[in-house]
């Protein structure tokens, strides 16, 4: 009688430990895809928000009016470049009102506030990226563990028979190899997603850092007026 070698039969016929490994890999894969789709939206919004804010910022309008628009939520509540501007301008305006204050101290305070805002934006954009890296690096080994365990069980079962055949070993090995396939299925999208989003993150953070320096130069010129 020919054994049923369908994927579903191999999974349901696997040992409990191998099935547990498959379940862990399936959950990791599903959560990874959810992170990938969410990160795609977050990165797209961050790029669009940066483009919109830079266009408004360099249009030559009044910075106080732009600050009012930012604080009123005109540029959304996702932070980004607008949050860095808000933090810097708010601290600059607060310190600049104080009498007989050193302009260098005012600029330093504004830069410190912007760097804190930049760190917060970096943390916000990095959320769940370590998870993708972990899934991408560990899933193949988790799947390999399930495969090794399944093959061990197959060969242990051969010790109870007098004559071993391929037909006796094949189902056990096949169901064990499903764990390896699931490990790769979970790891490959996670690695691709992590590399792509990490590259996009570096570009976005680079834009934020450039804006921070350019805005600092503007505040420096204003503080000496």
PAPATI-849589 format. One record per atom (N, C-alpha, C): z, x, y; residue in three letters. Coordinates in pm, whole numbers. Layout:
<rs>
{{Z; X; Y}; ala},
...
</rs>
This chain:
<rs>
{{0; 85; -119}; unk},
{{0; 0; 0}; unk},
{{0; 88; 124}; unk},
{{-89; 66; 218}; unk},
{{-101; 149; 336}; unk},
{{6; 113; 438}; unk},
{{73; 217; 487}; unk},
{{180; 194; 584}; unk},
{{121; 153; 718}; unk},
{{193; 68; 788}; unk},
{{150; 24; 921}; unk},
{{175; 137; 1021}; unk},
{{66; 191; 1079}; unk},
{{78; 307; 1167}; unk},
{{56; 270; 1313}; unk},
{{71; 144; 1346}; unk},
{{56; 105; 1486}; unk},
{{173; 160; 1567}; unk},
{{152; 175; 1699}; unk},
{{254; 233; 1785}; unk},
{{382; 149; 1781}; unk},
{{366; 17; 1786}; unk},
{{483; -70; 1785}; unk},
{{562; -56; 1654}; unk},
{{490; -47; 1544}; unk},
{{558; -31; 1415}; unk},
{{628; 103; 1404}; unk},
{{564; 207; 1459}; unk},
{{626; 339; 1456}; unk},
{{755; 340; 1538}; unk},
{{754; 269; 1651}; unk},
{{874; 266; 1736}; unk},
{{985; 186; 1669}; unk},
{{951; 68; 1617}; unk},
{{1054; -15; 1553}; unk},
{{1103; 46; 1422}; unk},
{{1021; 129; 1360}; unk},
{{1061; 191; 1235}; unk},
{{1133; 323; 1251}; unk},
{{1145; 372; 1373}; unk},
{{1211; 500; 1397}; unk},
{{1362; 486; 1379}; unk},
{{1428; 600; 1364}; unk},
{{1574; 599; 1350}; unk},
{{1638; 556; 1482}; unk},
{{1765; 522; 1476}; unk},
{{1835; 472; 1594}; unk},
{{1838; 576; 1705}; unk},
{{1862; 702; 1670}; unk},
{{1868; 807; 1772}; unk},
{{1733; 826; 1840}; unk},
{{1627; 825; 1761}; unk},
{{1492; 841; 1818}; unk},
{{1458; 721; 1907}; unk},
{{1496; 602; 1864}; unk},
{{1475; 483; 1947}; unk},
{{1553; 492; 2078}; unk},
{{1674; 547; 2071}; unk},
{{1753; 564; 2193}; unk},
{{1684; 662; 2288}; unk},
{{1629; 769; 2232}; unk},
{{1556; 866; 2314}; unk},
{{1435; 799; 2379}; unk},
{{1363; 719; 2302}; unk},
{{1247; 648; 2356}; unk},
{{1287; 552; 2467}; unk},
{{1401; 484; 2450}; unk},
{{1448; 391; 2551}; unk},
{{1483; 464; 2681}; unk},
{{1550; 578; 2668}; unk},
{{1585; 657; 2786}; unk},
{{1459; 702; 2860}; unk},
{{1359; 747; 2784}; unk},
{{1234; 792; 2845}; unk},
{{1158; 676; 2909}; unk},
{{1163; 559; 2847}; unk},
{{1096; 443; 2904}; unk},
{{1161; 403; 3036}; unk},
{{1294; 401; 3039}; unk},
{{1365; 367; 3163}; unk},
{{1338; 470; 3272}; unk},
{{1336; 598; 3234}; unk},
{{1307; 704; 3330}; unk},
{{1167; 690; 3386}; unk},
{{1072; 654; 3300}; unk},
{{934; 636; 3345}; unk},
{{922; 518; 3440}; unk},
{{986; 406; 3406}; unk},
{{979; 288; 3492}; unk},
{{1041; 314; 3629}; unk},
{{1156; 381; 3630}; unk},
{{1220; 410; 3757}; unk},
{{1139; 511; 3837}; unk},
{{1074; 605; 3768}; unk},
{{990; 703; 3836}; unk},
{{873; 635; 3906}; unk},
{{809; 542; 3837}; unk},
{{697; 470; 3899}; unk},
{{746; 388; 4019}; unk},
{{866; 331; 4007}; unk},
{{920; 256; 4121}; unk},
{{944; 349; 4240}; unk},
{{999; 467; 4212}; unk},
{{1020; 566; 4319}; unk},
{{887; 609; 4380}; unk},
{{787; 630; 4295}; unk},
{{655; 674; 4344}; unk},
{{596; 571; 4440}; unk},
{{600; 444; 4401}; unk},
{{544; 340; 4488}; unk},
{{624; 327; 4618}; unk},
{{757; 335; 4609}; unk},
{{839; 325; 4728}; unk},
{{818; 443; 4820}; unk},
{{810; 564; 4762}; unk},
{{790; 684; 4842}; unk},
{{654; 683; 4911}; unk},
{{557; 629; 4843}; unk},
{{424; 620; 4904}; unk},
{{430; 537; 5032}; unk},
{{503; 425; 5027}; unk},
{{516; 340; 5144}; unk},
{{596; 410; 5254}; unk},
{{704; 477; 5216}; unk},
{{790; 544; 5314}; unk},
{{714; 654; 5386}; unk},
{{640; 735; 5310}; unk},
{{564; 844; 5371}; unk},
{{453; 791; 5462}; unk},
{{389; 683; 5419}; unk},
{{282; 624; 5501}; unk},
{{340; 570; 5632}; unk},
{{456; 504; 5624}; unk},
{{519; 454; 5746}; unk},
{{561; 568; 5838}; unk},
{{611; 676; 5780}; unk},
{{655; 790; 5860}; unk},
{{538; 854; 5934}; unk},
{{424; 868; 5866}; unk},
{{305; 925; 5931}; unk},
{{255; 834; 6042}; unk},
{{248; 703; 6014}; unk},
{{199; 609; 6114}; unk},
{{292; 604; 6235}; unk},
{{423; 605; 6211}; unk},
{{519; 600; 6321}; unk},
{{511; 726; 6406}; unk},
{{492; 842; 6342}; unk},
{{479; 967; 6416}; unk},
{{353; 966; 6502}; unk},
{{244; 916; 6446}; unk},
{{118; 908; 6523}; unk},
{{134; 818; 6645}; unk},
{{197; 701; 6624}; unk},
{{213; 606; 6733}; unk},
{{304; 663; 6842}; unk},
{{415; 725; 6800}; unk},
{{509; 776; 6900}; unk},
{{450; 894; 6976}; unk},
{{382; 984; 6906}; unk},
{{322; 1098; 6975}; unk},
{{219; 1054; 7077}; unk},
{{140; 953; 7041}; unk},
{{41; 903; 7135}; unk},
{{106; 848; 7261}; unk},
{{216; 777; 7244}; unk},
{{287; 721; 7359}; unk},
{{357; 832; 7438}; unk},
{{416; 926; 7368}; unk},
{{493; 1032; 7433}; unk},
{{405; 1120; 7521}; unk},
{{287; 1154; 7470}; unk},
{{199; 1244; 7544}; unk},
{{104; 1169; 7637}; unk},
{{126; 1041; 7655}; unk},
{{41; 965; 7747}; unk},
{{79; 989; 7893}; unk},
{{191; 1057; 7914}; unk},
{{232; 1090; 8050}; unk},
{{321; 988; 8115}; unk},
{{374; 895; 8037}; unk},
{{461; 793; 8093}; unk},
{{600; 846; 8123}; unk},
{{683; 762; 8184}; unk},
{{819; 799; 8218}; unk},
{{904; 807; 8092}; unk},
{{981; 916; 8078}; unk},
{{1062; 935; 7958}; unk},
{{1176; 834; 7950}; unk},
{{1231; 797; 8065}; unk},
{{1338; 697; 8065}; unk},
{{1288; 562; 8014}; unk},
{{1165; 526; 8054}; unk},
{{1106; 401; 8007}; unk},
{{1079; 408; 7857}; unk},
{{1034; 523; 7811}; unk},
{{1010; 541; 7667}; unk},
{{1141; 533; 7590}; unk},
{{1247; 590; 7647}; unk},
{{1378; 584; 7583}; unk},
{{1425; 439; 7570}; unk},
{{1400; 360; 7672}; unk},
{{1437; 218; 7667}; unk},
{{1362; 145; 7557}; unk},
{{1234; 179; 7540}; unk},
{{1156; 117; 7434}; unk},
{{1208; 155; 7297}; unk},
{{1247; 281; 7282}; unk},
{{1298; 329; 7153}; unk},
{{1429; 261; 7119}; unk},
{{1520; 255; 7215}; unk},
{{1652; 194; 7189}; unk},
{{1643; 43; 7167}; unk},
{{1537; -18; 7219}; unk},
{{1520; -163; 7200}; unk},
{{1454; -195; 7066}; unk},
{{1420; -91; 6988}; unk},
{{1363; -113; 6856}; unk},
{{1213; -130; 6856}; unk},
{{1146; -89; 6965}; unk},
{{1001; -105; 6972}; unk},
{{931; -23; 6863}; unk},
{{990; 89; 6826}; unk},
{{928; 175; 6725}; unk},
{{993; 160; 6588}; unk},
{{1054; 44; 6566}; unk},
{{1113; 15; 6436}; unk},
{{1249; 81; 6420}; unk},
{{1302; 67; 6301}; unk},
{{1435; 120; 6272}; unk},
{{1430; 222; 6158}; unk},
{{1312; 282; 6136}; unk},
{{1299; 381; 6030}; unk},
{{1329; 522; 6077}; unk},
{{1364; 537; 6206}; unk},
{{1397; 670; 6255}; unk},
{{1273; 750; 6287}; unk},
{{1262; 867; 6224}; unk},
{{1146; 951; 6245}; unk},
{{1151; 1025; 6378}; unk},
{{1035; 1049; 6435}; unk},
{{1023; 1123; 6560}; unk},
{{1093; 1050; 6674}; unk},
{{1088; 918; 6673}; unk},
{{1155; 839; 6777}; unk},
{{1305; 861; 6774}; unk},
{{1363; 875; 6655}; unk},
{{1507; 898; 6644}; unk},
{{1545; 1035; 6699}; unk},
{{1460; 1135; 6677}; unk},
{{1486; 1268; 6731}; unk},
{{1480; 1265; 6883}; unk},
{{1379; 1197; 6937}; unk},
{{1367; 1183; 7082}; unk},
{{1488; 1110; 7139}; unk},
{{1527; 1002; 7075}; unk},
{{1640; 923; 7124}; unk},
{{1768; 1006; 7129}; unk},
{{1793; 1081; 7022}; unk},
{{1914; 1164; 7017}; unk},
{{1912; 1270; 7126}; unk},
{{1797; 1336; 7143}; unk},
{{1789; 1442; 7243}; unk},
{{1798; 1390; 7385}; unk},
{{1726; 1283; 7414}; unk},
{{1726; 1229; 7551}; unk},
{{1863; 1170; 7586}; unk},
{{1927; 1105; 7491}; unk},
{{2058; 1045; 7516}; unk},
{{2161; 1152; 7549}; unk},
{{2162; 1261; 7471}; unk},
{{2257; 1368; 7496}; unk},
{{2224; 1441; 7627}; unk},
{{2096; 1459; 7652}; unk},
{{2054; 1523; 7777}; unk},
{{2099; 1441; 7899}; unk},
{{2075; 1311; 7894}; unk},
{{2114; 1224; 8006}; unk},
{{2265; 1222; 8024}; unk},
{{2340; 1223; 7917}; unk},
{{2486; 1221; 7926}; unk},
{{2539; 1347; 7990}; unk},
{{2489; 1461; 7944}; unk},
{{2538; 1589; 7997}; unk},
{{2487; 1616; 8138}; unk},
{{2365; 1570; 8165}; unk},
{{2304; 1598; 8295}; unk},
{{2378; 1526; 8409}; unk},
{{2447; 1417; 8377}; unk},
{{2521; 1342; 8479}; unk},
{{2648; 1414; 8522}; unk},
{{2696; 1505; 8441}; unk},
{{2820; 1574; 8474}; unk},
{{2798; 1673; 8588}; unk},
{{2885; 1677; 8686}; unk},
{{2866; 1765; 8802}; unk},
{{2888; 1912; 8767}; unk},
{{2812; 1997; 8831}; unk},
{{2826; 2143; 8819}; unk},
{{2818; 2193; 8675}; unk},
{{2730; 2134; 8597}; unk},
{{2717; 2175; 8457}; unk},
{{2601; 2273; 8444}; unk},
{{2617; 2370; 8360}; unk},
{{2515; 2472; 8339}; unk},
{{2393; 2408; 8272}; unk},
{{2271; 2425; 8327}; unk},
{{2151; 2368; 8264}; unk},
{{2130; 2417; 8122}; unk},
{{2169; 2540; 8095}; unk},
{{2154; 2593; 7960}; unk},
{{2243; 2518; 7861}; unk},
{{2363; 2478; 7908}; unk},
{{2453; 2401; 7822}; unk},
{{2397; 2262; 7796}; unk},
{{2333; 2203; 7896}; unk},
{{2270; 2072; 7880}; unk},
{{2159; 2079; 7776}; unk},
{{2074; 2180; 7788}; unk},
{{1964; 2196; 7693}; unk},
{{2016; 2223; 7552}; unk},
{{2118; 2305; 7543}; unk},
{{2174; 2335; 7411}; unk},
{{2232; 2211; 7345}; unk},
{{2297; 2127; 7423}; unk},
{{2352; 2004; 7368}; unk},
{{2244; 1910; 7320}; unk},
{{2136; 1898; 7398}; unk},
{{2025; 1811; 7357}; unk},
{{1958; 1863; 7230}; unk},
{{1940; 1995; 7221}; unk},
{{1880; 2054; 7102}; unk},
{{1969; 2034; 6980}; unk},
{{2099; 2046; 6999}; unk},
{{2191; 2026; 6887}; unk},
{{2185; 1882; 6837}; unk},
{{2178; 1788; 6929}; unk},
{{2167; 1647; 6890}; unk},
{{2036; 1620; 6816}; unk},
{{1927; 1682; 6861}; unk},
{{1798; 1662; 6795}; unk},
{{1795; 1726; 6657}; unk},
{{1860; 1840; 6643}; unk},
{{1863; 1905; 6511}; unk},
{{1943; 1821; 6412}; unk},
{{2050; 1759; 6459}; unk},
{{2127; 1669; 6371}; unk},
{{2042; 1550; 6329}; unk},
{{1969; 1492; 6426}; unk},
{{1880; 1380; 6394}; unk},
{{1770; 1423; 6298}; unk},
{{1719; 1545; 6316}; unk},
{{1616; 1596; 6225}; unk},
{{1671; 1611; 6084}; unk},
{{1793; 1661; 6072}; unk},
{{1855; 1675; 5940}; unk},
{{1872; 1539; 5872}; unk},
{{1909; 1439; 5950}; unk},
{{1925; 1304; 5894}; unk},
{{1791; 1248; 5847}; unk},
{{1686; 1271; 5927}; unk},
{{1554; 1223; 5889}; unk},
{{1505; 1294; 5763}; unk},
{{1534; 1423; 5752}; unk},
{{1496; 1498; 5632}; unk},
{{1565; 1442; 5510}; unk},
{{1695; 1415; 5522}; unk},
{{1771; 1358; 5409}; unk},
{{1716; 1221; 5371}; unk},
{{1679; 1141; 5471}; unk},
{{1627; 1007; 5443}; unk},
{{1495; 1013; 5368}; unk},
{{1408; 1104; 5408}; unk},
{{1278; 1115; 5343}; unk},
{{1287; 1181; 5206}; unk},
{{1392; 1258; 5183}; unk},
{{1408; 1330; 5055}; unk},
{{1473; 1244; 4947}; unk},
{{1519; 1124; 4983}; unk},
{{1589; 1039; 4886}; unk},
{{1502; 1014; 4763}; unk},
{{1559; 1034; 4645}; unk},
{{1497; 1012; 4513}; unk},
{{1395; 1119; 4474}; unk},
{{1360; 1210; 4565}; unk},
{{1269; 1318; 4523}; unk},
{{1332; 1407; 4415}; unk},
{{1462; 1441; 4425}; unk},
{{1522; 1518; 4316}; unk},
{{1515; 1447; 4181}; unk},
{{1520; 1313; 4184}; unk},
{{1510; 1239; 4057}; unk},
{{1373; 1262; 3993}; unk},
{{1266; 1258; 4074}; unk},
{{1133; 1283; 4020}; unk},
{{1124; 1424; 3962}; unk},
{{1185; 1519; 4031}; unk},
{{1183; 1657; 3981}; unk},
{{1259; 1668; 3849}; unk},
{{1371; 1598; 3839}; unk},
{{1450; 1601; 3716}; unk},
{{1375; 1538; 3600}; unk},
{{1314; 1422; 3624}; unk},
{{1238; 1355; 3519}; unk},
{{1120; 1442; 3475}; unk},
{{1052; 1502; 3572}; unk},
{{936; 1585; 3539}; unk},
{{971; 1708; 3459}; unk},
{{1089; 1763; 3483}; unk},
{{1126; 1887; 3415}; unk},
{{1198; 1866; 3283}; unk},
{{1268; 1753; 3269}; unk},
{{1350; 1733; 3149}; unk},
{{1290; 1638; 3046}; unk},
{{1202; 1546; 3089}; unk},
{{1149; 1447; 2995}; unk},
{{1078; 1508; 2874}; unk},
{{995; 1613; 2892}; unk},
{{931; 1671; 2773}; unk},
{{1032; 1723; 2671}; unk},
{{1144; 1779; 2720}; unk},
{{1245; 1832; 2629}; unk},
{{1323; 1720; 2561}; unk},
{{1348; 1612; 2635}; unk},
{{1414; 1496; 2574}; unk},
{{1325; 1438; 2464}; unk},
{{1196; 1425; 2495}; unk},
{{1102; 1376; 2393}; unk},
{{1093; 1470; 2274}; unk},
{{1095; 1601; 2301}; unk},
{{1091; 1699; 2193}; unk},
{{1214; 1691; 2105}; unk},
{{1329; 1664; 2166}; unk},
{{1451; 1646; 2088}; unk},
{{1436; 1529; 1991}; unk},
{{1383; 1417; 2041}; unk},
{{1360; 1303; 1953}; unk},
{{1262; 1334; 1842}; unk},
{{1160; 1413; 1874}; unk},
{{1061; 1450; 1772}; unk},
{{1122; 1537; 1665}; unk},
{{1197; 1638; 1707}; unk},
{{1261; 1729; 1611}; unk},
{{1357; 1652; 1522}; unk},
{{1434; 1561; 1581}; unk},
{{1529; 1483; 1501}; unk},
{{1455; 1394; 1401}; unk},
{{1348; 1331; 1444}; unk},
{{1272; 1245; 1353}; unk},
{{1209; 1324; 1240}; unk},
{{1155; 1441; 1269}; unk},
{{1095; 1524; 1164}; unk},
{{1201; 1574; 1067}; unk},
{{1318; 1608; 1119}; unk},
{{1428; 1650; 1031}; unk},
{{1462; 1539; 933}; unk},
{{1470; 1416; 984}; unk},
{{1501; 1304; 895}; unk},
{{1392; 1285; 790}; unk},
{{1266; 1306; 827}; unk},
{{1155; 1290; 733}; unk},
{{1164; 1393; 621}; unk},
{{1195; 1515; 655}; unk},
{{1203; 1620; 552}; unk},
{{1329; 1608; 468}; unk},
{{1436; 1556; 529}; unk},
{{1557; 1533; 451}; unk},
{{1532; 1424; 346}; unk},
{{1450; 1325; 382}; unk},
{{1420; 1218; 287}; unk},
{{1338; 1270; 170}; unk},
{{1260; 1377; 194}; unk},
{{1179; 1432; 85}; unk},
{{1264; 1497; -23}; unk},
{{1386; 1534; 17}; unk},
{{1472; 1598; -82}; unk},
{{1517; 1502; -191}; unk},
{{1501; 1375; -172}; unk},
{{1545; 1276; -270}; unk},
{{1434; 1232; -365}; unk},
{{1314; 1288; -349}; unk},
{{1202; 1251; -436}; unk},
{{1155; 1373; -513}; unk},
{{1094; 1351; -627}; unk},
{{1049; 1460; -711}; unk},
{{914; 1514; -666}; unk},
{{828; 1428; -615}; unk},
{{695; 1469; -574}; unk},
{{665; 1417; -434}; unk},
{{643; 1511; -341}; unk},
{{617; 1474; -201}; unk},
{{468; 1462; -179}; unk},
{{432; 1364; -98}; unk},
{{293; 1344; -61}; unk},
{{282; 1327; 90}; unk},
{{160; 1345; 141}; unk},
{{136; 1326; 284}; unk},
{{167; 1183; 326}; unk},
{{135; 1088; 239}; unk},
{{159; 948; 271}; unk},
{{308; 919; 292}; unk},
{{393; 997; 226}; unk},
{{536; 977; 242}; unk},
{{589; 1039; 371}; unk},
{{528; 1148; 413}; unk},
{{576; 1221; 530}; unk},
{{513; 1170; 659}; unk},
{{387; 1127; 652}; unk},
{{310; 1093; 772}; unk},
{{378; 990; 862}; unk},
{{427; 878; 810}; unk},
{{489; 779; 900}; unk},
{{608; 834; 977}; unk},
{{693; 910; 909}; unk},
{{810; 966; 976}; unk},
{{772; 1064; 1085}; unk},
{{675; 1151; 1056}; unk},
{{632; 1248; 1156}; unk},
{{562; 1178; 1272}; unk},
{{482; 1078; 1241}; unk},
{{410; 1005; 1345}; unk},
{{507; 935; 1440}; unk},
{{608; 870; 1385}; unk},
{{704; 801; 1473}; unk},
{{784; 900; 1555}; unk},
{{807; 1020; 1500}; unk},
{{878; 1122; 1576}; unk},
{{793; 1175; 1690}; unk},
{{662; 1190; 1665}; unk},
{{573; 1241; 1770}; unk},
{{555; 1142; 1884}; unk},
{{583; 1015; 1858}; unk},
{{576; 917; 1966}; unk},
{{676; 953; 2076}; unk},
{{790; 1009; 2038}; unk},
{{889; 1049; 2137}; unk},
{{835; 1158; 2228}; unk},
{{761; 1254; 2171}; unk},
{{699; 1358; 2253}; unk},
{{598; 1299; 2348}; unk},
{{516; 1206; 2299}; unk},
{{416; 1142; 2384}; unk},
{{482; 1066; 2498}; unk},
{{592; 998; 2469}; unk},
{{661; 924; 2574}; unk},
{{724; 1019; 2675}; unk},
{{772; 1133; 2628}; unk},
{{826; 1233; 2719}; unk},
{{721; 1283; 2816}; unk},
{{601; 1310; 2766}; unk},
{{491; 1353; 2853}; unk},
{{447; 1241; 2945}; unk},
{{447; 1118; 2894}; unk},
{{408; 1003; 2975}; unk},
{{504; 985; 3093}; unk},
{{631; 1015; 3071}; unk},
{{729; 1003; 3180}; unk},
{{721; 1123; 3273}; unk},
{{693; 1242; 3220}; unk},
{{700; 1364; 3299}; unk},
{{580; 1383; 3390}; unk},
{{459; 1358; 3339}; unk},
{{337; 1390; 3416}; unk},
{{330; 1316; 3548}; unk},
{{346; 1182; 3551}; unk},
{{344; 1115; 3683}; unk},
{{456; 1161; 3775}; unk},
{{574; 1191; 3717}; unk},
{{686; 1235; 3800}; unk},
{{657; 1369; 3866}; unk},
{{597; 1461; 3791}; unk},
{{562; 1592; 3846}; unk},
{{456; 1579; 3955}; unk},
{{353; 1500; 3925}; unk},
{{246; 1481; 4024}; unk},
{{303; 1416; 4151}; unk},
{{384; 1312; 4133}; unk},
{{443; 1244; 4247}; unk},
{{534; 1335; 4327}; unk},
{{616; 1415; 4259}; unk},
{{707; 1505; 4329}; unk},
{{629; 1608; 4411}; unk},
{{528; 1670; 4352}; unk},
{{451; 1772; 4423}; unk},
{{379; 1712; 4544}; unk},
{{323; 1595; 4525}; unk},
{{251; 1532; 4636}; unk},
{{345; 1495; 4750}; unk},
{{457; 1428; 4717}; unk},
{{548; 1382; 4821}; unk},
{{622; 1500; 4886}; unk},
{{648; 1603; 4809}; unk},
{{713; 1720; 4867}; unk},
{{622; 1788; 4969}; unk},
{{492; 1793; 4937}; unk},
{{396; 1849; 5033}; unk},
{{387; 1763; 5158}; unk},
{{381; 1631; 5141}; unk},
{{377; 1541; 5256}; unk},
{{503; 1552; 5338}; unk},
{{617; 1567; 5270}; unk},
{{744; 1579; 5341}; unk},
{{746; 1705; 5427}; unk},
{{697; 1815; 5374}; unk},
{{693; 1939; 5451}; unk},
{{606; 1925; 5574}; unk},
{{494; 1855; 5560}; unk},
{{407; 1834; 5676}; unk},
{{474; 1747; 5782}; unk},
{{538; 1640; 5739}; unk},
{{604; 1550; 5834}; unk},
{{719; 1621; 5904}; unk},
{{802; 1692; 5828}; unk},
{{913; 1764; 5887}; unk},
{{861; 1873; 5981}; unk},
{{749; 1934; 5946}; unk},
{{688; 2033; 6035}; unk},
{{648; 1970; 6168}; unk},
{{593; 1850; 6164}; unk},
{{559; 1778; 6287}; unk},
{{684; 1748; 6369}; unk},
{{791; 1708; 6302}; unk},
{{916; 1680; 6372}; unk},
{{968; 1806; 6441}; unk},
{{963; 1919; 6372}; unk},
{{1014; 2044; 6428}; unk},
{{931; 2088; 6548}; unk},
{{799; 2072; 6539}; unk},
{{714; 2106; 6653}; unk},
{{746; 2017; 6772}; unk},
{{764; 1888; 6746}; unk},
{{799; 1796; 6855}; unk},
{{933; 1834; 6917}; unk},
{{1029; 1872; 6833}; unk},
{{1160; 1910; 6884}; unk},
{{1148; 2027; 6981}; unk},
{{1068; 2126; 6945}; unk},
{{1050; 2242; 7032}; unk},
{{977; 2204; 7161}; unk},
{{874; 2121; 7148}; unk},
{{799; 2082; 7267}; unk},
{{884; 1997; 7362}; unk},
{{962; 1907; 7306}; unk},
{{1049; 1823; 7389}; unk},
{{1158; 1908; 7453}; unk},
{{1205; 2009; 7380}; unk},
{{1305; 2099; 7437}; unk},
{{1249; 2172; 7559}; unk},
{{1123; 2212; 7553}; unk},
{{1060; 2278; 7667}; unk},
{{1051; 2184; 7787}; unk},
{{1021; 2058; 7760}; unk},
{{1014; 1959; 7868}; unk},
{{1151; 1940; 7932}; unk},
{{1254; 1928; 7850}; unk},
{{1389; 1911; 7902}; unk},
{{1435; 2034; 7978}; unk},
{{1394; 2151; 7931}; unk},
{{1431; 2274; 8001}; unk},
{{1372; 2277; 8142}; unk},
{{1248; 2236; 8155}; unk},
{{1185; 2233; 8288}; unk},
{{1252; 2130; 8378}; unk},
{{1289; 2015; 8320}; unk},
{{1353; 1911; 8400}; unk},
{{1493; 1951; 8445}; unk},
{{1563; 2025; 8358}; unk},
{{1700; 2063; 8391}; unk},
{{1709; 2162; 8505}; unk},
{{1599; 2231; 8534}; unk},
{{1598; 2329; 8642}; unk},
{{1543; 2271; 8772}; unk},
{{1511; 2142; 8771}; unk},
{{1459; 2080; 8894}; unk},
{{1575; 2047; 8988}; unk},
</rs>
